Structure formats: structure tokens, C-alpha cells
Amino acid sequence: MIDKNSYCVIMGGGIGSRFWPFSRKSLPKQFLDFFGTGRSLLQMTLDRFKKIIPTENILIVTNAMYADLVREQLPELKDEQILLEPARRNTAPCIAWASYHIKARNPNANIVVAPSDHLILKEEEFLDTVKKGLDFVAQSDKLLTLGIKPNRPETGYGYIQIDEPVGDNFYKVKTFTEKPELELAKIFLESGEFYWNSGLFMWNVNSIINTGERLLPELAAKLGSNPEVYATENEKAFIEENFPACPNVSIDIGVMEKADNVFVSLGDFGWSDLGTWGSLYDLSEKDASGNVALKCHSQLYNCKDNIVVLPKGKLAVIDGLEGYLVAESNNVLLICRKDEEHAIRKYVNDAQMQLGDEFI
């Protein structure tokens, strides 16, 4: 049975620059069909949550420049379900706005907040974890995040250290750690006490608003100064005036790392944040030599451990390459070592500085 007090906020305003040139400023990765299924990551996220949350209770928060893309990809949502940010201000202002908006519609709402670009392979297990999490936070002041058991010393994720259990698969959070260096990540993995921070959160609407107003008074002064405007015709003008003046702060740093009412539920549901080409390589089907070819035809000779992504209908003929990323999209061809993909942001910045926005 679907609970009318359950709400979902899908954050869909990121640029996804680590997936350049596939992900562009005008068409970021959440709007792309990575696996040839006919559904983008954003559409897959909505499809997933519609199974346990009323469609009318699902909100998308995105940048105003992506309004048409969201409407085109998610025609089942009404305009009032799409919150358009007039400026990029990170996840804390995004979540604060959505929370004030939802509270105006339903002061008893229990909310799951999810990024728009994650991949979930074991959907039933995931949805079961979310339902249990929403029950856990209902009518309480607990803030809940989902922790993922690490299977490698990943330096691209934050980590959560668990404390004593407080119920069936719920634990008090001991510490949050930002993305660690490799040696520290190895220690975390070996300890068995640390889990990846998935960026998926659950809470009662009053809990997150009260905690946010206490820990981020500067943000609350902007978005919480006139709660009567939310879910009215005056909301848009209020947001356009106040949102750009909000501090640029993430929900992790602004709230979760400072609050004393944070808990974690541990999950194993085939999760990936699809944050990098490396994570896409790990998830993709490989040939006998460890090569991945997506979207295109490929003839690979004496090649090993590469990922090749070209536009549909193209043929890649490659000889003698090992450990490389070859990615072409529109007017950009990128060839770099797979283990040097952290430099992609530098490539993007250099291209923008030297050539303008045409290739970004």
C-alpha cells in the first residue's frame, strides 16, 4: 500500500562534468540513456520511486536551464512538481526549498531525497530499504542516510562510520569522512566499520527543517523567512529573489556532519553513483580481454581493459591499446588513460578557457 504521506525529492541539477564529453552542460548525464534501454537515468529514477510513492508526491529540483528537458522526459509530472533553481547553490539550499514546499502541502510528510543519476541493480531490495527507512523517520526527529558496504578502497565517495545499533539494520552515525586518500580508504575497508555515503537521505519534513534552521541560520534566513509563500502563486518570485543569495553548501557538510540525530541504514542493492567513466566501466559487460564498448560497433585487436564509447552506428577499429578511455560525443573526441580520468575536469576547464563554451 502506498502511503500518501510519503514524498520523494529527486535532485537533478548537476552538470556531470566528470563524464565529459558524453555529459555536456546543455545535456548532463542524468538526461542520457547510458545503457541503451530507452530510458535516461532521470527517467529510471522516477520509474523506481513511482512504485512506492504517489506520483503526485514526487518533486524534481533542477536548474532552470533544464526545465524543457525535464518536461520532455517526465511528461507525467505537473509543472508544480518541478522546482526550477534560478542559480546553482549545492544540495543544502535545494533540499531546504523542497522541504518548505512540501511542508506547505503536507506538514506530516516523510521524505526520501535521491540524486537523479544513480544506478540501482537490485530494485526490490532497494525499495524495501526505503520503505523501512521512511517508517523509521516517521513522526520522529531522526535524519537517516543509506550506507553501502564497500567492496574496494574507493577514494571518490565519502564514508560513514557506524556506532551502536538502534534497531533492525539501523545504526547511530559515529563520524562522516569526506573523500579520503587511498591509504585511509584501505584502512576504512579493512576495519569493517565504514560504509560508503550513498547521498540518499530520509527524514520527516519537520525534522529536516528544524535541524536545518538550527545549523544553517543563514540559509534559513533566506528561504524560511516567509513560509506562507510556499505552494502558492507567490513562491516563484520569492525563490527568484532569495535563492541566489543562499550559501553554497552541501547537505553533508552543512547538516549531516554537524547534527547529533543522524542514523544510517545499511544496504546492499547493487548501488553505483555512476560518477565517473571508471564506475561505468566496472558496471558494464566486458569481452574476454576486459574491454567495454558501449553504443557503437567495435573491432578491437591486441587491446585490453579499455572502455570505448562512440555515437550509435559508428565503428571503432582499435589496435594495440591498453587501459584507455576512448569517448566521442558530438564535436569532441577524448582519448586518455583510464586511470587518469580525474584529469577530465582539467581538460574541460582548459577547453573552456581556450575555446569558449562550444565544446562544453
N, C-alpha and C positions, 0 to 999 in steps of 0.2 A: 504493500500500500504506500502511495506517495503522500508525504506529509506537506500540507500547504504552508507550514512554517519554515520549510527548507528552501534556502536560496543558494544560488551559485553566482560568483563573480569570476569571469574569465578575463584575465589581463592580456590584452592583445595589441599593445602599442610599441613593442620593441622593434629595432631595426635589424637585428641578427647579423651584424657585420662580420662575425667570425665565419659565416657561411658564404661570404662574397667569393665569386661573382654570381653565384646562384641566387642568393638573397640580396636584394637591392633596396635602397631607400624607398623607391616607389612601389616595390613589391617584396616585402620582407618574408622571411621563411614561414611564418605562421599561415600565410596565404598560399603556400606552394604545396603541390602534391609530390612528395618525395618518393613515394614507393609505387607510383603508377596505379593507385587504387581508384582514382577518380575523385578522391576527397582530400582536401587540404588538411594540414594539422589543426587549423581552427575548426573546420567542419567536423573532424574526428573528435575533437574535444567536446563540442556541443552534442554530437550524437551520443557520446558516452554519458554525459550528465543528464540528458533528457530521460534516461531510463530510471532515474531515482529522484529527479527534481522536476516540478511542474515547469513546462517550457516558459510560461509567463513569468516565472520567478528566476529566470536566468538573465544576467546582465553581462554585456561586453563593455569593457573600458578600453578605449583605444585612442590614438591620436586623431585629431580632426581630419588630417590629410587622408586617412584610410576609411572615411565614412562610406564612400561609394563601394569600396571593396567588401566591407563587412555586409552592407545591404545586399550586394550581389551574391555573396557566398552563403549568407544566412537569411534568406527571404522570409523564413517563418517568424523572425523576430520583428516586433514593432519598433518604431523609432525611439519610443521612450525607454526601450531596453538597451539602447546603445548610447553609452555615455562618452561624449567626444571631448577629449582633453585639448584645451587651446594651446598647451605648451607641454614639453617633456619634463616631468618632475619626479621621476622614480616611483617606487611602489608604495611608499607610505601615503603620499597625497592621493594616489589612485585609489587605494583601499579606503582611506578616510572619506573621500567623496562618495564612493559606492555605499559605504556603511550609513552615512547620514541619509542618503537617498532611500535606502532600503528601510531604515527605521521610520521614515515618514510614511512608508507604505504598510509596514508591519512591525510594530515595536516588540514583537515576540520572535523575530526571525532568527534562525540559526543558519550560519553562512559557511559555505566552503569556498575558498579562494584558490584559483588554479591558474597557472600560466597556460597560454594558448598553444604552446609549441612542444609539449611533452608527448612522449610515446609511452603507451601502456600496453604491454603484450598480454597480460593476464587480467582481462577486464572484469570478470566476475569477482575475483579476489579483491581487486581494487575497489569496486563499488561497495562490496561488503564492508571493507575497511572504512570507507567514507560514511556509510550509514551508521556504523558503530561509533565513529568519531562524532557525528552530529548528535547522537544520543548522549554522548559523554559531556559535550559542552552545553547542552540544552539547559536553560534555567540555572546556569552556574557562571562563575567568573573565570573559568579556566580558558586559556588560549592553547590550542593544540596544533602541533605540526606533525607531518608524516616523516618518519625516518626510514631510510633504506639501508639494508645490510650491505656494506661494501664488499666487493669481490676483487678489488685491486687498489693499490695506493694512489688514488686519483687526486691530482692537485687542482682540478678545475671546479670542485664542489666545496661548499662549506661543510663542517662536521658538527654533530650534536653528541655530547657525552651524556649518557643516561645515568640517572640516580636510582633511588628505590622505586619499586613498582607500586602503583596505586590502583590496581585493578587488572582485569584481563587484558594484557598487552598494552597497558598504559603506564608510562614512567614519568616521574618528575625529571625535568631537564637540569643537568648539573652545569654544563657550560656550552656555549656556542663558540666555534672557532671559524674564522674566515678561511679562505682557500690557503692551505698550508704548503710549505716547501715539501719536496719529495721525501726527505728523510723523516720529517714529522708525520707525513701521511702513512709511511711504512709502520711507524710506532703505533699510530691510531688503529691501523688494520690488525696488527698483532695483538693489541690489547683486548679486543672484543667488546669494548665499552663505547666505541664511537660509531656513529651511523651518518650516512650522507644526509644532508639537509635538502629535502626534495623541493622546497619552495611552495608546498601545498599546505594550506592552513585552514583551520576550522574554529569557529567561535560563535557565541551568542552576540547579536548586534550590540547589546548594551555593554557587554564585557569589553569589546574592542574599542568602542567609543570612549568609555570611561578610562581605560588604560591609556589610550592614545592621548586623551586630553591631559592626563597627568604627566606623561613622559614627553610629549611633544606640544607644549603650550603654544609655541609659535605657529605651528600648523593649525591647532585648534582655534587660535585667534582669527585665522583666515577663513576656514571652512565651517567652523562651529559657531560663528558669531550670530548667525541668523537661521536657525534650523527650520523655521516656518516656511522658508522658500523652497525647500526640497519637495520634489514630486508635484510642483506647481508650474505654471507658465513663467514664473519669475526665476526659476532655477538657472536657466541658460545664461541670462545676463549676470547673475550673481557669480557663477563659476567663471565666466569670461573676465570678470573684474578681479576676482580673488585668487583663482587657481595659479596664474603665472607668478604670483608673489609668494607662493608656498615654498618652504625649504626643500631642496633637492636631497631627499634622504630615503633610504630603503627601509622597508618594514622590519628587516632583520636587525639592522643597526639601530634604528630609531625606537623599536618596541621590543622585539623578541629577546635581544641580548640584555635588555635592562629590566624587563618585567620579572616579578617573582611568582607569577601564576602561570608559567609556561610548562606544558607537558608534551610528551611525544608518544605517538603510536607507531609501532614498528611494522613495516610491510615488506612483502616480497611478491611483487606483482609485475615483474618484467619492466621496470621503470627505466626510462632514459630521458634526460632533458634535451636530447638532440642539440646540444650546444655547439658542437664542433664537427668538422669533417671526420675526425677520429672516431667520435661516437657513432656517426652514420656508418663508417667502415665496420666497426665492431658488430653492429646490428644486422649488417647485410649479408646475403648469401655469397659465398666465395667459391672460386674454382679450386682445382687441386693445388694450385701454386699460391693460393691466398690472395688472388686478385678479385676486385669487385668492379663490375661495370653496370652502371645504372642508366636507364632510359635509352641508351644507344646500343648499336651493334658493336662488337669488338672482335678483333683478331690479334691476340697477344702472343708474342714469341719470346722465349727466354726472359719472361717477365715474372716478377714475384712481389707479392704484398703491396700492390698498387690499388688505388681507387680512381676510376675513370668515369666522369660524369659529363656527357655531351648532350646537346639537344636531341630530342626524339627524331629518329630517322637518319641520324648521322652514323658513320662507321669510323671507329678508331682502329688504326693499324699501328701497333707499337712493338718495337723490338729492343730487348736489352735494358729494360728499365726495372729498377727495384726500389720499393719503398717510397713511391711518389704519388702525389695528388695531381691529376690532370682534370681540370674543370673548365668547361666553356659554357657561357651563357650570354646571349645577345652579342654585345660588342666587346667582350672580354674573354681572353683565354689565360688561365692561370696554371702554371706548372711549377710546383715546388716540392721539396721533400715533405713526406707525410709527417715526420716528427718535428718539422719546423713550422707547423701550421699556426703556432702562436704569433708568428710574424705577419699574419694576414692583415691584422688591424694596421700595421705599419704600411703594408702595401696600399691599403685603402686610403690612408692619410696622405701618402706620397702622391698617389694618382690624383686625389682631390686638389692637393696643393699645386701640382704641376699642370693639371689638365682641366680642372673645374669639375662640375657635377655630372658631366656627360657619361662617365664610366662608373659612377657610384650608384 
